[in-house]
């Protein structure tokens, strides 16, 4: 099973914020369109500031 194309963002859980223990509730998902191939791809931004992009290969 290949997990390299996962669109999920994982980050260390901070002891000062118990809200970050739930991944799905602390991640904002945005759908973006590639300016090169015009394909849609997913960008997820966690509240911790980490960004992960999933884009099909050109």
MMTF fields as JSON, N, C-alpha, C and O atoms, coordinates in Angstrom:
{
  "mmtfVersion": "1.0.0",
  "mmtfProducer": "UNKNOWN",
  "numBonds": 231,
  "numAtoms": 232,
  "numGroups": 58,
  "numChains": 1,
  "numModels": 1,
  "chainsPerModel": [1],
  "groupsPerChain": [58],
  "chainIdList": ["A"],
  "bondAtomList": [4, 2, 8, 6, 12, 10, 16, 14, 20, 18, 24, 22, 28, 26, 32, 30, 36, 34, 40, 38, 44, 42, 48, 46, 52, 50, 56, 54, 60, 58, 64, 62, 68, 66, 72, 70, 76, 74, 80, 78, 84, 82, 88, 86, 92, 90, 96, 94, 100, 98, 104, 102, 108, 106, 112, 110, 116, 114, 120, 118, 124, 122, 128, 126, 132, 130, 136, 134, 140, 138, 144, 142, 148, 146, 152, 150, 156, 154, 160, 158, 164, 162, 168, 166, 172, 170, 176, 174, 180, 178, 184, 182, 188, 186, 192, 190, 196, 194, 200, 198, 204, 202, 208, 206, 212, 210, 216, 214, 220, 218, 224, 222, 228, 226],
  "bondOrderList": [1, 1, 1, 1, 1, 1, 1, 1, 1, 1, 1, 1, 1, 1, 1, 1, 1, 1, 1, 1, 1, 1, 1, 1, 1, 1, 1, 1, 1, 1, 1, 1, 1, 1, 1, 1, 1, 1, 1, 1, 1, 1, 1, 1, 1, 1, 1, 1, 1, 1, 1, 1, 1, 1, 1, 1, 1],
  "groupList": [{"groupName": "UNK", "atomNameList": ["N", "CA", "C", "O"], "elementList": ["N", "C", "C", "O"], "formalChargeList": [0, 0, 0, 0], "bondAtomList": [1, 0, 2, 1, 3, 2], "bondOrderList": [1, 1, 2], "singleLetterCode": "X", "chemCompType": "L-PEPTIDE LINKING"}],
  "groupTypeList": [0, 0, 0, 0, 0, 0, 0, 0, 0, 0, 0, 0, 0, 0, 0, 0, 0, 0, 0, 0, 0, 0, 0, 0, 0, 0, 0, 0, 0, 0, 0, 0, 0, 0, 0, 0, 0, 0, 0, 0, 0, 0, 0, 0, 0, 0, 0, 0, 0, 0, 0, 0, 0, 0, 0, 0, 0, 0],
  "groupIdList": [1, 2, 3, 4, 5, 6, 7, 8, 9, 10, 11, 12, 13, 14, 15, 16, 17, 18, 19, 20, 21, 22, 23, 24, 25, 26, 27, 28, 29, 30, 31, 32, 33, 34, 35, 36, 37, 38, 39, 40, 41, 42, 43, 44, 45, 46, 47, 48, 49, 50, 51, 52, 53, 54, 55, 56, 57, 58],
  "secStructList": [7, 7, 7, 6, 6, 7, 7, 7, 7, 7, 7, 7, 7, 7, 6, 6, 7, 4, 4, 4, 4, 7, 6, 4, 4, 4, 3, 3, 3, 3, 3, 3, 3, 7, 6, 6, 6, 7, 7, 3, 3, 3, 3, 3, 3, 3, 6, 6, 1, 7, 3, 3, 3, 3, 7, 7, 7, 7],
  "xCoordList": [0.857, 0.0, 0.889, 1.761, 0.65, 1.481, 0.804, -0.292, 1.461, 0.884, 1.551, 1.269, 2.449, 3.196, 2.3, 2.654, 1.142, 0.255, -0.891, -1.915, -0.707, -1.741, -1.887, -0.895, -3.112, -3.359, -3.49, -3.788, -3.268, -3.437, -2.153, -1.048, -2.327, -1.195, -1.14, -2.137, 0.018, 0.186, 1.224, 2.235, 0.961, 1.905, 1.981, 1.054, 3.074, 3.204, 2.098, 1.765, 1.549, 0.466, 1.063, 1.934, 0.592, 1.092, 0.362, -0.849, 1.122, 0.507, -0.35, -1.201, -0.118, -0.842, -2.194, -3.015, -2.425, -3.684, -4.262, -3.78, -5.299, -5.897, -6.736, -7.095, -7.053, -7.91, -7.193, -7.841, -5.848, -5.111, -4.997, -4.333, -5.641, -5.6, -6.498, -6.326, -7.461, -8.356, -7.928, -8.104, -7.359, -6.799, -7.848, -7.645, -8.963, -9.957, -10.542, -10.954, -10.574, -11.194, -10.226, -10.638, -8.944, -7.969, -7.283, -6.193, -7.91, -7.323, -8.299, -9.479, -7.803, -8.625, -8.234, -7.056, -9.221, -8.944, -9.366, -10.479, -8.47, -8.773, -8.527, -7.557, -9.406, -9.233, -8.637, -9.187, -7.516, -6.829, -6.722, -6.752, -6.597, -6.439, -5.028, -4.553, -4.369, -2.994, -2.978, -3.781, -2.066, -1.976, -1.311, -1.362, -0.685, 0.021, -0.884, -1.001, -1.522, -2.317, -3.809, -4.626, -4.16, -5.562, -6.278, -7.507, -5.519, -6.152, -6.336, -5.538, -7.401, -7.657, -6.75, -6.477, -6.29, -5.545, -5.928, -6.486, -5.618, -6.047, -4.907, -3.77, -5.224, -4.251, -4.883, -5.963, -4.193, -4.716, -3.762, -2.554, -4.315, -3.502, -3.959, -5.107, -3.067, -3.421, -3.286, -2.631, -3.903, -3.82, -2.408, -2.064, -1.591, -0.2, 0.67, 1.827, 0.122, 0.863, 1.488, 2.097, 1.344, 1.943, 1.064, -0.164, 1.703, 0.966, 1.349, 2.53, 0.354, 0.593, -0.218, -1.393, 0.429, -0.274, -0.302, 0.665, -1.43, -1.531, -1.863, -2.861, -1.007, -1.208, -0.86, 0.177, -1.714, -1.395, -0.155, 0.077, 0.62, 1.835, 1.487, 0.547, 2.259, 2.013, 2.381, 2.247],
  "yCoordList": [-1.201, 0.0, 1.246, 1.408, 2.101, 3.285, 4.479, 4.881, 5.038, 6.168, 7.484, 8.521, 7.444, 8.647, 9.715, 10.895, 9.317, 10.279, 10.703, 11.211, 10.49, 10.872, 12.385, 13.112, 12.854, 14.296, 14.806, 15.979, 13.931, 14.347, 14.941, 14.557, 15.874, 16.518, 16.059, 16.121, 15.605, 15.197, 16.108, 16.447, 16.494, 17.356, 16.94, 16.312, 17.279, 16.945, 17.616, 18.782, 16.858, 17.392, 18.239, 17.781, 19.454, 20.369, 20.124, 19.909, 20.162, 19.946, 21.136, 21.017, 22.278, 23.476, 23.593, 24.432, 22.747, 22.837, 21.447, 20.68, 21.125, 19.801, 19.663, 18.552, 20.803, 20.76, 20.124, 19.629, 20.133, 19.586, 18.066, 17.456, 17.455, 15.997, 15.392, 14.228, 16.168, 15.684, 16.283, 17.476, 15.432, 15.914, 16.568, 17.669, 15.88, 16.348, 17.711, 18.483, 17.996, 19.239, 20.413, 21.557, 20.147, 21.226, 21.39, 21.957, 20.901, 21.009, 21.696, 21.349, 22.658, 23.361, 22.841, 22.837, 22.407, 21.872, 22.865, 23.391, 23.111, 24.004, 23.272, 22.526, 23.49, 22.903, 23.967, 25.06, 23.645, 24.594, 24.033, 22.818, 24.921, 24.493, 24.828, 25.953, 23.824, 24.014, 24.956, 24.811, 25.921, 26.862, 26.278, 26.869, 25.119, 24.511, 23.546, 23.625, 22.635, 21.601, 21.774, 21.013, 22.768, 23.079, 21.962, 21.944, 21.033, 19.983, 20.467, 21.248, 19.989, 20.34, 19.531, 18.361, 20.138, 19.406, 19.923, 21.01, 19.123, 19.429, 20.044, 19.573, 21.087, 21.674, 21.704, 22.262, 21.095, 21.105, 21.886, 21.648, 22.809, 23.622, 23.372, 23.645, 22.859, 22.646, 23.967, 24.894, 24.046, 25.262, 25.484, 26.581, 24.439, 24.578, 25.239, 25.569, 25.433, 26.129, 25.205, 25.677, 23.896, 22.966, 22.869, 22.878, 22.777, 22.698, 21.419, 21.088, 20.711, 19.517, 19.64, 20.006, 19.327, 19.413, 18.042, 17.282, 17.747, 16.543, 16.983, 17.663, 16.582, 16.99, 15.824, 15.188, 15.529, 14.461, 14.831, 16.002, 13.836, 14.113, 14.617, 14.14, 15.581, 16.129, 15.103, 15.371],
  "zCoordList": [0.0, 0.0, 0.0, 0.854, -0.957, -1.104, -0.436, -0.827, 0.568, 1.297, 0.921, 1.522, -0.086, -0.435, -1.046, -1.04, -1.573, -2.207, -1.278, -1.734, 0.007, 0.963, 1.0, 0.934, 1.105, 1.134, 2.567, 2.794, 3.51, 4.895, 5.449, 5.065, 6.349, 6.997, 8.45, 9.17, 8.863, 10.264, 10.903, 10.289, 12.128, 12.819, 14.273, 14.785, 14.951, 16.378, 17.189, 16.979, 18.105, 18.929, 20.055, 20.794, 20.173, 21.189, 22.506, 22.529, 23.601, 24.911, 25.334, 26.215, 24.701, 25.104, 24.414, 24.784, 23.407, 22.679, 22.477, 21.643, 23.246, 23.148, 21.884, 21.492, 21.236, 20.059, 18.874, 17.951, 18.891, 17.763, 17.829, 16.991, 18.818, 18.891, 17.827, 17.464, 17.317, 16.275, 14.952, 14.707, 14.095, 12.834, 11.939, 11.428, 11.757, 10.798, 11.183, 10.317, 12.483, 12.922, 12.889, 13.079, 12.652, 12.685, 11.334, 11.254, 10.282, 8.952, 8.013, 7.963, 7.283, 6.304, 4.918, 4.561, 4.148, 2.827, 1.753, 1.779, 0.813, -0.296, -1.612, -1.746, -2.571, -3.893, -4.806, -4.937, -5.432, -6.29, -7.699, -7.898, -8.668, -10.053, -10.512, -10.353, -11.088, -11.543, -12.734, -13.656, -12.718, -13.82, -15.05, -16.129, -14.892, -16.017, -16.775, -17.998, -16.042, -16.704, -16.443, -16.961, -15.645, -15.338, -14.582, -14.522, -14.006, -13.215, -11.784, -11.265, -11.163, -9.771, -8.854, -9.123, -7.794, -6.791, -5.415, -5.271, -4.417, -3.052, -2.252, -2.299, -1.529, -0.607, 0.774, 0.967, 1.729, 3.089, 3.977, 3.979, 4.721, 5.618, 7.051, 7.4, 7.864, 9.261, 10.011, 9.535, 11.172, 11.972, 12.482, 12.923, 12.419, 12.846, 11.791, 12.054, 10.603, 9.569, 8.532, 7.572, 8.714, 7.763, 6.524, 6.618, 5.363, 4.107, 3.373, 3.258, 2.883, 2.081, 0.797, 0.822, -0.327, -1.605, -2.267, -2.21, -2.894, -3.701, -5.121, -5.361, -6.054, -7.43, -8.339, -8.152, -9.328, -10.273, -11.092, -11.392, -11.442, -12.199, -13.593, -14.229, -14.048, -15.389, -16.448, -17.641]
}
